[in-house]
Amino acid sequence: MDNKQISQVLQEIGDILEIKGENRFRVNAYHNAARSVLSYPKDLRTIVDRNPKDLEKIPGIGVNMKNLIYSLLTDGTSLELERIRESIPSGLLEMLRLRGVGPKKVKLFYSELRITDLKGLKKAAKDGMLATLPGMGEKSQNEVLEALDEHSKFDLERVMISEALMEAEHYIEYMKKCKGVKKIEYAGSLRRRKETIGDVDLLVAVSGKNSKEVVANIMDHFAKYSEVLKVIASGDTKSAVILGSGMQVDLRVVDEDAFGAALHYFTGSKEHNIKIRDLAKRKGLKVNEYGVFKVKTGELITCKEEKTVFKAVGLPYIIPEMRKGQDEIEKAKSKKLPKVVELSDLKGDLHLHSDWSDGKSKIEDIAKTYQEAGFKYIAMTDHSSTVSVANGMSSERIQNQWKEIDKINKKLKGFKIFKGSEVDIMKDGSLDYDEEILKQLDIVVISAHMHPRLSKEAQTKRIIAAIENPYSKILGHPSGRLINKRGPMDMDMSKIIDACKANNVAIEINSNPLRLDLIDVYARMAKDKGVKIAINSDGHDANQYKLLKYGIFVARRGWLTAKDVINTLDAEHLSKIWE
């Protein structure tokens, strides 16, 4: 487990205790510890490896909490966690996933109506029972019904790509230490960089000369990983485990001469593989996970690398992100595949928050961190005044921030901080700041944080009105969705992209793994319509520049090149694109 996962467990325990009506101080202790662990800058595993008692030096972590965290880190679970989970119906925890439903409401539903799961909650809401509860009413009841409908559309068996990637990378580092492992890669939807992942597929290559004992040792090593909670399948060349995080990891061991073919096959997508097989068939070949074969003779073409598979069927290499089974093969045939953007192409980040609003880091610390990471500029885009929950800045405060930025810019060499703001889009499509402020900003990121449930027509009209403001530069997280938590706003994205084109407004790919908004389909649509993209972190901490890679994943799935992305430009040329 990492800090985030431990924080989630502590939060869950606090929520369960609150549902049970436990002592408020005990509830707060877990919730405070969860926040403390989440914001702690170092990996807790490094502390445990050195001296577990040092966990008590973290604010809010006492002896009991230390023991719980130690168990989570070493065993992936704890007796206390299991005991507390078993103390309430499991369906109550599922209710906490509903938008707008917290522990207090779950406790109310359970104590007053004995509702124990989502099915019971939906029935009670449809029967009008929720409206009779203290503090509820018909409006709150309708909001629960809306949240239930939204929740039913999510695939909760899949996790965010950031979580799956972390699990895969840690597992791979562990497996590399095992004798006999020649190569190891993750495959599947993770390698194709889908926004959510079902399970992690690992592929190991071994020498054909390896004995069965060596392969057996690899399988044994796989099962002994410290994060493994349960082995659910174990065979000669295939195994599967469940980790403490709940994620399933599958392992396959193949001969290194077939590794390229196996990696291609298990990367997918299914639709892409079908098209490759059809193409191979027309060339007298057979392609599967075991290799590429000549049908007439049965001769095996050695495929140590994926490129050999593509070469055999007469294609250039197609990157995993493009393998959707759509038009990538036709484009490859005609040599029209674009050279897609890479993380190293980015020169800056145009959506960031500091401690002036709801961020954690000081502006100068953010600038120095980005410069040390190789970037050339950032835009400081703290929240505008209406977003009070995020400490939004008044006109007076933002002007004071400009003075600080001017001072820092004078000290920096080879690096620039643009004066910006994430300006809220109001219900009527106007912007949160007046013209006097807007015209002095270098970067205006316009974002909708309120009124997500307008009609499609009203929402589209609202967003387009904001885009048409002459000071708008970038449309931030366009749909407003949060993956598996909140659905996208209902609006006509094609019309919005057209409006961005007409008004020279870029569209953001928000790299926060919970957002990944714009999605890849609309990113490609924007590219095809000539609309520029900004790949931003929406970072609230200096080190969150590391999130930019997730935005790059989306961009590559959307076929974007460096020329399609405005923050691949240097600072001087970036300033000119809106002139």
C-alpha positions as CSV (number, residue, x, y, z in Angstrom):
1,M,0.0,0.0,0.0
2,D,1.1,3.6,-0.6
3,N,0.2,6.7,1.4
4,K,-3.0,7.3,-0.6
5,Q,-4.3,3.8,0.0
6,I,-3.5,3.9,3.7
7,S,-5.2,7.3,3.9
8,Q,-8.3,5.8,2.2
9,V,-8.4,3.0,4.8
10,L,-8.2,5.4,7.7
11,Q,-10.9,7.5,6.1
12,E,-13.1,4.4,5.7
13,I,-12.6,3.4,9.3
14,G,-13.6,6.9,10.4
15,D,-16.7,6.8,8.2
16,I,-17.7,3.4,9.6
17,L,-17.4,4.6,13.1
18,E,-19.4,7.7,12.3
19,I,-22.2,5.5,10.7
20,K,-22.2,3.4,13.9
21,G,-22.5,6.6,16.1
22,E,-19.2,6.1,17.8
23,N,-17.5,8.8,19.9
24,R,-16.9,11.9,17.8
25,F,-13.3,12.3,19.0
26,R,-12.5,8.8,17.8
27,V,-14.1,9.5,14.5
28,N,-12.1,12.7,14.1
29,A,-8.9,10.9,15.1
30,Y,-9.2,8.6,12.0
31,H,-10.3,11.3,9.7
32,N,-7.5,13.6,10.8
33,A,-4.9,10.8,10.5
34,A,-6.2,10.1,7.0
35,R,-5.6,13.7,6.0
36,S,-2.2,13.7,7.7
37,V,-1.0,10.6,5.9
38,L,-2.3,11.8,2.5
39,S,-0.4,15.1,2.8
40,Y,2.8,13.5,4.3
41,P,5.6,14.1,1.8
42,K,7.5,10.9,2.3
43,D,6.6,7.3,1.5
44,L,5.5,5.6,4.8
45,R,7.2,2.4,3.8
46,T,10.6,4.1,4.0
47,I,9.8,5.0,7.7
48,V,8.6,1.5,8.5
49,D,11.8,0.0,6.9
50,R,13.9,2.3,9.1
51,N,12.1,2.4,12.4
52,P,8.3,1.8,12.7
53,K,8.1,3.9,15.9
54,D,8.9,7.0,13.8
55,L,5.4,6.8,12.4
56,E,4.3,8.4,15.7
57,K,6.2,11.5,14.7
58,I,3.6,12.2,12.0
59,P,0.8,14.5,13.3
60,G,-2.3,12.6,14.4
61,I,-0.5,9.2,14.5
62,G,-0.4,7.6,18.0
63,V,0.5,4.1,19.1
64,N,-2.7,2.4,18.0
65,M,-2.7,4.2,14.6
66,K,0.9,3.3,14.2
67,N,0.2,-0.4,14.7
68,L,-2.6,-0.3,12.2
69,I,-0.5,1.4,9.6
70,Y,2.3,-1.0,10.2
71,S,-0.1,-4.0,9.6
72,L,-1.4,-2.4,6.4
73,L,2.1,-1.8,5.1
74,T,3.5,-5.3,6.0
75,D,0.4,-7.5,5.5
76,G,-1.9,-5.4,3.2
77,T,-4.7,-5.6,5.8
78,S,-5.2,-5.7,9.5
79,L,-7.4,-7.5,12.0
80,E,-8.8,-4.2,13.2
81,L,-9.8,-3.2,9.7
82,E,-11.5,-6.5,9.0
83,R,-13.3,-6.4,12.4
84,I,-14.6,-2.9,11.8
85,R,-15.7,-3.7,8.3
86,E,-17.7,-6.7,9.6
87,S,-19.4,-4.6,12.2
88,I,-21.8,-3.0,9.6
89,P,-23.6,-4.3,6.5
90,S,-21.2,-4.0,3.6
91,G,-23.9,-2.2,1.5
92,L,-23.6,0.8,3.7
93,L,-20.1,1.5,2.5
94,E,-21.4,1.3,-1.1
95,M,-23.8,4.2,-0.3
96,L,-20.8,6.4,0.6
97,R,-19.8,6.3,-3.1
98,L,-23.0,8.2,-4.0
99,R,-22.5,11.9,-4.8
100,G,-23.7,14.0,-1.9
101,V,-24.1,11.0,0.5
102,G,-21.8,11.0,3.5
103,P,-21.6,9.0,6.8
104,K,-24.3,11.2,8.4
105,K,-26.9,10.4,5.8
106,V,-26.0,6.7,5.7
107,K,-26.4,6.6,9.4
108,L,-29.8,8.3,9.1
109,F,-31.0,5.9,6.4
110,Y,-29.8,2.8,8.3
111,S,-31.0,3.9,11.8
112,E,-34.4,5.2,10.7
113,L,-35.4,2.9,7.8
114,R,-32.9,0.0,8.2
115,I,-31.7,0.5,4.6
116,T,-28.6,-1.7,4.1
117,D,-27.9,-1.5,0.4
118,L,-28.3,0.5,-2.8
119,K,-31.3,-1.5,-3.8
120,G,-33.1,-0.7,-0.6
121,L,-32.1,2.9,-0.8
122,K,-33.6,3.2,-4.3
123,K,-36.8,1.6,-3.3
124,A,-37.2,3.9,-0.3
125,A,-36.5,7.0,-2.4
126,K,-39.0,5.9,-5.1
127,D,-41.6,5.2,-2.4
128,G,-41.1,8.7,-1.0
129,M,-39.7,7.4,2.4
130,L,-36.5,9.4,2.3
131,A,-38.4,12.7,2.2
132,T,-40.0,11.9,5.5
133,L,-36.6,11.7,7.3
134,P,-35.3,14.6,9.5
135,G,-33.4,17.1,7.4
136,M,-34.2,15.5,4.1
137,G,-37.4,16.6,2.2
138,E,-38.4,16.0,-1.4
139,K,-35.4,17.9,-2.9
140,S,-32.9,15.8,-1.1
141,Q,-34.7,12.7,-2.0
142,N,-34.6,13.6,-5.7
143,E,-30.9,14.3,-5.4
144,V,-30.4,10.8,-4.0
145,L,-32.3,9.3,-6.9
146,E,-30.1,11.3,-9.3
147,A,-27.0,10.1,-7.6
148,L,-28.2,6.5,-7.7
149,D,-28.8,6.8,-11.5
150,E,-25.4,8.3,-12.0
151,H,-23.7,5.6,-9.9
152,S,-25.3,2.9,-11.9
153,K,-23.4,4.1,-15.0
154,F,-20.0,3.7,-13.4
155,D,-17.8,0.6,-13.7
156,L,-16.6,0.3,-10.2
157,E,-14.7,-2.9,-10.9
158,R,-12.2,-0.7,-12.7
159,V,-9.6,1.6,-11.0
160,M,-7.9,4.7,-12.1
161,I,-4.9,4.3,-14.3
162,S,-2.7,6.0,-11.8
163,E,-3.4,3.3,-9.2
164,A,-3.0,0.4,-11.6
165,L,0.3,1.8,-13.0
166,M,1.7,2.2,-9.5
167,E,0.8,-1.4,-8.6
168,A,2.2,-2.7,-11.9
169,E,5.5,-0.8,-11.6
170,H,6.1,-1.9,-8.0
171,Y,5.3,-5.6,-9.0
172,I,7.7,-5.4,-12.0
173,E,10.5,-4.1,-9.8
174,Y,10.0,-7.0,-7.5
175,M,9.8,-9.6,-10.3
176,K,13.0,-8.3,-11.9
177,K,14.9,-9.6,-8.9
178,C,13.9,-13.2,-9.7
179,K,16.4,-15.4,-11.5
180,G,15.5,-16.4,-15.0
181,V,13.4,-13.3,-15.8
182,K,14.8,-12.1,-19.2
183,K,12.1,-9.4,-19.8
184,I,9.0,-8.3,-18.1
185,E,6.3,-5.8,-19.3
186,Y,2.7,-5.0,-18.3
187,A,0.1,-5.4,-21.1
188,G,-3.6,-5.0,-21.5
189,S,-5.6,-1.8,-21.1
190,L,-2.9,-0.4,-18.9
191,R,-0.4,-0.5,-21.7
192,R,-2.9,1.0,-24.0
193,R,-3.3,3.8,-21.4
194,K,-7.0,3.5,-20.9
195,E,-8.3,5.8,-18.1
196,T,-9.5,2.9,-16.0
197,I,-8.1,-0.6,-15.6
198,G,-9.8,-3.8,-14.7
199,D,-6.8,-5.9,-13.8
200,V,-3.1,-5.8,-14.5
201,D,-1.5,-8.3,-16.9
202,L,2.2,-9.0,-16.5
203,L,4.2,-10.9,-19.2
204,V,7.5,-12.5,-18.4
205,A,10.0,-13.8,-21.0
206,V,12.3,-16.7,-20.2
207,S,15.0,-18.4,-22.2
208,G,13.9,-21.5,-24.1
209,K,16.8,-23.3,-22.3
210,N,15.3,-22.6,-18.9
211,S,14.2,-25.7,-17.1
212,K,10.8,-26.2,-15.6
213,E,12.3,-25.6,-12.2
214,V,13.3,-22.1,-13.2
215,V,9.8,-21.3,-14.5
216,A,8.3,-22.8,-11.3
217,N,10.6,-20.6,-9.3
218,I,9.3,-17.5,-11.1
219,M,5.7,-18.5,-10.4
220,D,6.6,-19.1,-6.8
221,H,8.3,-15.7,-6.6
222,F,5.3,-14.0,-8.1
223,A,3.0,-15.5,-5.4
224,K,5.3,-14.4,-2.6
225,Y,5.1,-10.7,-3.3
226,S,4.4,-8.9,0.0
227,E,1.3,-7.1,-1.3
228,V,-0.4,-10.4,-2.3
229,L,-3.6,-11.1,-0.3
230,K,-4.7,-14.2,-2.0
231,V,-3.5,-16.5,-4.8
232,I,-6.6,-17.3,-7.0
233,A,-4.9,-19.3,-9.7
234,S,-1.6,-21.1,-10.1
235,G,-0.5,-23.1,-13.1
236,D,2.7,-24.0,-15.0
237,T,2.9,-20.8,-16.9
238,K,-0.1,-18.8,-15.6
239,S,-0.9,-17.4,-12.2
240,A,-3.3,-14.8,-10.7
241,V,-3.4,-13.0,-7.4
242,I,-5.4,-10.5,-5.5
243,L,-3.5,-7.7,-3.9
244,G,-4.3,-5.9,-0.6
245,S,-5.6,-3.0,-2.7
246,G,-8.2,-5.4,-4.2
247,M,-6.6,-5.4,-7.6
248,Q,-6.1,-8.6,-9.6
249,V,-2.7,-9.2,-11.2
250,D,-2.3,-12.0,-13.8
251,L,1.1,-13.4,-14.8
252,R,2.0,-15.3,-18.0
253,V,5.5,-16.7,-18.7
254,V,6.5,-17.2,-22.3
255,D,9.5,-18.1,-24.3
256,E,11.6,-15.1,-25.2
257,D,11.4,-16.0,-28.9
258,A,7.6,-15.4,-28.7
259,F,7.7,-12.5,-26.3
260,G,6.9,-9.9,-29.0
261,A,3.9,-11.8,-30.3
262,A,2.6,-12.5,-26.8
263,L,3.0,-8.8,-25.8
264,H,1.1,-7.7,-28.9
265,Y,-1.6,-10.2,-28.3
266,F,-2.1,-9.5,-24.6
267,T,-1.9,-5.7,-25.1
268,G,-4.9,-5.8,-27.4
269,S,-7.4,-4.3,-28.0
270,K,-9.5,-7.2,-29.1
271,E,-10.7,-5.3,-32.1
272,H,-7.2,-4.3,-33.1
273,N,-6.0,-7.9,-32.9
274,I,-8.9,-9.2,-35.1
275,K,-7.8,-6.7,-37.8
276,I,-4.2,-7.8,-37.5
277,R,-5.2,-11.5,-37.8
278,D,-7.3,-10.7,-40.9
279,L,-4.4,-8.9,-42.5
280,A,-2.0,-11.7,-41.6
281,K,-4.4,-14.3,-43.1
282,R,-4.4,-12.4,-46.5
283,K,-0.6,-12.7,-46.4
284,G,-0.6,-16.5,-45.7
285,L,0.3,-16.0,-42.1
286,K,-1.2,-16.8,-38.7
287,V,-0.7,-14.5,-35.8
288,N,-1.5,-15.4,-32.2
289,E,0.1,-15.2,-28.7
290,Y,2.5,-17.9,-29.5
291,G,4.1,-16.2,-32.5
292,V,3.8,-15.5,-36.3
293,F,3.5,-18.7,-38.4
294,K,3.6,-19.3,-42.1
295,V,0.4,-21.2,-42.8
296,K,1.7,-23.5,-45.6
297,T,4.8,-24.7,-43.8
298,G,4.0,-24.0,-40.2
299,E,7.4,-22.2,-39.9
300,L,7.6,-20.0,-36.8
301,I,8.9,-16.4,-37.4
302,T,10.9,-15.5,-34.3
303,C,9.2,-12.5,-32.6
304,K,11.3,-11.3,-29.7
305,E,10.0,-7.8,-30.3
306,E,6.5,-6.5,-31.2
307,K,7.9,-4.7,-34.3
308,T,8.5,-8.1,-35.9
309,V,4.7,-8.8,-35.7
310,F,3.9,-5.5,-37.5
311,K,6.7,-6.0,-40.0
312,A,5.4,-9.5,-40.9
313,V,2.0,-8.1,-41.9
314,G,3.5,-5.2,-43.8
315,L,2.9,-2.4,-41.2
316,P,5.1,0.1,-39.4
317,Y,5.0,-0.1,-35.6
318,I,1.7,1.1,-34.1
319,I,2.0,2.4,-30.6
320,P,-0.2,0.7,-27.9
321,E,-2.3,3.9,-27.3
322,M,-3.6,3.8,-30.9
323,R,-4.6,0.1,-30.9
324,K,-8.3,0.6,-30.8
325,G,-9.3,-1.4,-33.9
326,Q,-10.6,1.8,-35.6
327,D,-8.6,3.4,-38.4
328,E,-5.0,2.9,-37.1
329,I,-4.3,0.0,-39.4
330,E,-5.6,1.8,-42.5
331,K,-3.5,4.9,-41.6
332,A,-0.5,2.8,-41.0
333,K,-0.8,1.2,-44.4
334,S,-0.8,4.6,-46.1
335,K,2.0,5.8,-43.8
336,K,-0.2,8.5,-42.3
337,L,0.2,7.7,-38.6
338,P,1.2,10.9,-36.7
339,K,4.3,11.2,-34.5
340,V,2.4,11.7,-31.3
341,V,3.4,14.0,-28.4
342,E,5.7,12.9,-25.7
343,L,6.1,14.1,-22.1
344,S,9.5,15.5,-23.0
345,D,7.8,17.9,-25.5
346,L,6.1,19.8,-22.7
347,K,7.8,23.1,-21.8
348,G,5.3,24.3,-19.2
349,D,2.1,23.9,-17.2
350,L,-0.8,26.4,-17.6
351,H,-3.1,25.3,-14.8
352,L,-1.7,25.3,-11.2
353,H,-2.9,26.3,-7.7
354,S,-0.8,27.7,-4.9
355,D,-1.4,28.3,-1.2
356,W,-3.1,31.6,-2.3
357,S,-6.2,29.5,-2.9
358,D,-6.5,25.7,-2.3
359,G,-3.0,24.6,-3.2
360,K,-0.4,23.4,-0.6
361,S,2.8,25.0,-2.0
362,K,4.1,28.5,-2.3
363,I,4.5,30.1,-5.7
364,E,8.3,30.3,-5.5
365,D,8.5,26.6,-4.4
366,I,6.3,25.6,-7.3
367,A,8.5,27.5,-9.8
368,K,11.7,26.1,-8.5
369,T,10.4,22.6,-8.5
370,Y,9.2,22.9,-12.1
371,Q,12.5,24.5,-13.2
372,E,14.5,21.7,-11.6
373,A,12.3,19.2,-13.4
374,G,13.3,20.8,-16.7
375,F,10.3,23.0,-17.5
376,K,10.6,26.6,-18.7
377,Y,7.4,28.2,-17.4
378,I,4.2,27.9,-15.4
379,A,0.9,29.8,-15.2
380,M,-0.3,30.5,-11.7
381,T,-4.0,30.0,-12.0
382,D,-5.5,30.2,-8.5
383,H,-9.3,30.1,-8.1
384,S,-11.5,33.2,-8.7
385,S,-13.5,34.8,-6.0
386,T,-16.8,32.8,-6.3
387,V,-15.2,29.5,-5.4
388,S,-15.1,30.3,-1.7
389,V,-14.8,26.6,-0.8
390,A,-11.4,26.7,-2.5
391,N,-10.3,30.0,-1.0
392,G,-11.0,31.9,-4.2
393,M,-9.3,35.2,-4.6
394,S,-10.9,38.6,-4.6
395,S,-9.8,41.2,-7.1
396,E,-7.7,42.8,-4.4
397,R,-6.0,39.6,-3.5
398,I,-5.1,38.6,-7.1
399,Q,-3.5,41.9,-7.7
400,N,-1.4,41.4,-4.6
401,Q,-0.5,38.0,-6.0
402,W,0.7,39.7,-9.2
403,K,3.2,41.7,-7.1
404,E,4.6,38.5,-5.6
405,I,4.9,37.0,-9.1
406,D,6.8,40.0,-10.4
407,K,9.3,39.7,-7.5
408,I,9.8,36.0,-8.1
409,N,10.2,36.5,-11.9
410,K,13.0,39.0,-11.3
411,K,14.9,36.3,-9.3
412,L,14.4,33.5,-11.8
413,K,16.7,32.9,-14.7
414,G,15.5,31.0,-17.7
415,F,12.1,30.5,-16.2
416,K,8.8,32.5,-16.3
417,I,5.7,32.6,-14.2
418,F,2.6,33.8,-16.2
419,K,-0.1,35.6,-14.3
420,G,-3.2,33.6,-14.6
421,S,-6.4,32.5,-12.9
422,E,-8.9,29.7,-13.1
423,V,-11.9,31.9,-13.6
424,D,-15.3,30.4,-12.8
425,I,-18.0,30.3,-15.4
426,M,-21.2,31.7,-13.9
427,K,-24.7,30.3,-14.6
428,D,-25.3,32.8,-17.4
429,G,-21.9,32.2,-19.1
430,S,-20.3,35.3,-17.8
431,L,-16.9,35.1,-16.0
432,D,-16.2,35.6,-12.3
433,Y,-13.9,38.6,-12.7
434,D,-14.7,41.9,-14.4
435,E,-12.9,43.2,-17.5
436,E,-10.4,45.3,-15.5
437,I,-8.9,42.1,-13.9
438,L,-9.3,39.8,-16.9
439,K,-7.4,42.1,-19.3
440,Q,-4.4,42.1,-17.1
441,L,-4.1,38.3,-16.9
442,D,-1.7,36.4,-19.2
443,I,-3.6,33.2,-19.0
444,V,-7.4,32.9,-18.3
445,V,-8.5,29.3,-17.7
446,I,-12.3,29.2,-17.7
447,S,-13.9,26.4,-15.8
448,A,-17.3,25.4,-14.6
449,H,-17.5,24.2,-11.0
450,M,-21.1,25.0,-10.3
451,H,-24.5,24.3,-11.9
452,P,-23.6,20.9,-13.4
453,R,-27.2,19.7,-14.0
454,L,-28.5,22.3,-16.4
455,S,-30.3,21.0,-19.5
456,K,-28.1,20.1,-22.5
457,E,-29.2,23.2,-24.4
458,A,-28.6,25.5,-21.4
459,Q,-25.3,24.0,-20.5
460,T,-24.0,24.2,-24.1
461,K,-25.2,27.8,-24.4
462,R,-23.5,28.7,-21.1
463,I,-20.1,27.3,-21.9
464,I,-20.1,28.8,-25.4
465,A,-20.9,32.2,-23.9
466,A,-17.9,31.9,-21.7
467,I,-15.7,30.8,-24.6
468,E,-16.8,33.9,-26.5
469,N,-15.5,36.2,-23.8
470,P,-12.5,37.9,-25.5
471,Y,-10.3,37.3,-22.5
472,S,-10.8,33.5,-22.4
473,K,-7.7,31.5,-23.3
474,I,-8.2,27.9,-22.2
475,L,-11.4,25.9,-21.4
476,G,-10.5,23.9,-18.3
477,H,-11.7,20.3,-17.6
478,P,-14.5,20.8,-20.1
479,S,-17.0,18.1,-19.0
480,G,-16.5,18.5,-15.3
481,R,-16.6,14.8,-14.7
482,L,-14.8,12.9,-11.9
483,I,-14.1,9.3,-12.9
484,N,-16.4,6.8,-11.1
485,K,-17.6,9.7,-8.9
486,R,-19.4,12.2,-11.0
487,G,-20.6,12.0,-14.6
488,P,-19.9,14.7,-17.2
489,M,-22.1,17.7,-17.7
490,D,-24.7,17.2,-20.4
491,M,-23.7,19.4,-23.3
492,D,-22.9,19.3,-27.1
493,M,-19.1,18.8,-27.1
494,S,-19.0,19.2,-30.9
495,K,-20.5,22.6,-30.7
496,I,-18.2,23.6,-27.9
497,I,-15.2,22.5,-29.9
498,D,-16.4,24.5,-32.8
499,A,-16.8,27.6,-30.5
500,C,-13.2,27.1,-29.3
501,K,-12.0,27.1,-32.9
502,A,-14.0,30.2,-33.8
503,N,-12.7,32.1,-30.7
504,N,-9.1,30.9,-30.6
505,V,-9.6,29.2,-27.3
506,A,-7.5,26.1,-26.4
507,I,-9.1,23.1,-24.7
508,E,-7.5,21.5,-21.7
509,I,-6.6,17.9,-21.2
510,N,-6.7,17.9,-17.4
511,S,-4.1,15.4,-16.2
512,N,-5.5,14.7,-12.8
513,P,-6.1,10.9,-12.9
514,L,-9.6,11.6,-11.4
515,R,-10.5,13.9,-14.3
516,L,-8.6,13.1,-17.5
517,D,-10.8,15.6,-19.2
518,L,-10.9,16.2,-22.3
519,I,-11.3,12.5,-23.1
520,D,-9.3,11.0,-26.0
521,V,-12.2,10.9,-28.5
522,Y,-12.9,14.6,-28.2
523,A,-9.2,15.3,-28.2
524,R,-8.9,13.8,-31.6
525,M,-12.1,15.6,-32.7
526,A,-10.5,18.9,-31.5
527,K,-7.3,18.1,-33.4
528,D,-9.3,17.3,-36.6
529,K,-11.1,20.6,-36.3
530,G,-7.9,22.6,-35.8
531,V,-8.4,23.4,-32.1
532,K,-5.3,23.6,-29.9
533,I,-4.9,21.6,-26.7
534,A,-3.3,22.5,-23.4
535,I,-2.1,19.5,-21.3
536,N,-2.2,20.7,-17.7
537,S,-1.7,19.2,-14.3
538,D,-4.3,21.2,-12.4
539,G,-1.7,20.7,-9.7
540,H,-2.3,21.7,-6.0
541,D,1.2,20.7,-4.9
542,A,4.6,21.5,-6.3
543,N,5.4,17.9,-7.1
544,Q,2.2,17.3,-9.0
545,Y,4.0,18.1,-12.3
546,K,4.3,14.3,-12.2
547,L,0.6,14.1,-13.1
548,L,1.3,15.5,-16.6
549,K,2.2,12.0,-17.9
550,Y,-1.5,11.0,-17.5
551,G,-2.5,13.9,-19.7
552,I,0.1,12.8,-22.2
553,F,-1.5,9.3,-22.2
554,V,-4.8,10.8,-23.2
555,A,-3.2,13.0,-25.9
556,R,-1.5,10.0,-27.4
557,R,-4.7,8.1,-27.5
558,G,-6.2,11.1,-29.3
559,W,-3.4,11.1,-31.9
560,L,-2.1,14.6,-30.8
561,T,1.3,15.7,-32.0
562,A,3.5,18.3,-30.3
563,K,2.2,20.9,-32.7
564,D,-1.3,20.3,-31.5
565,V,-0.4,21.2,-27.9
566,I,0.2,24.8,-27.0
567,N,2.5,24.2,-24.0
568,T,5.1,22.5,-26.2
569,L,5.9,26.1,-27.3
570,D,8.5,28.2,-25.6
571,A,7.3,31.1,-23.4
572,E,7.8,33.8,-26.1
573,H,5.8,32.0,-28.8
574,L,3.1,30.9,-26.3
575,S,2.5,34.6,-25.5
576,K,1.9,35.3,-29.2
577,I,-0.8,32.7,-30.0
578,W,-3.6,34.9,-28.6
579,E,-2.4,38.2,-30.1
